[in-house]
Amino acid sequence: GDAVNVAARLQDMTKSLACEAILSEEVRVTAGLPADGLPEQEVEIRGRAEPMIVRSVTRASVLSALVNDVQIIAA
């Protein structure tokens, strides 16, 4: 379905955006990650009518640190 299509497209974009991971804005919000922690971009996703806001993660360790910070604050 749509989620699988989007995940595959975002994974492919990591090469062109020179990053290790890309999160949709929806995932960032759901995870409670800070808006200023990751650079924002609007991208076209093949198979979707509307562009999508995504956040690029240059190194997975950066994402891990953000998730850990959110967990500490929630505890």
Secondary structure, DSSP 8 states (H G I E B T S, - for coil): -HHHHHHHHHHHHHHHTT-SEEEEHHHHHHHT--GGGS-EEEE--TT-SS-EEEEEESSHHHHHHHHHHHHHHH-
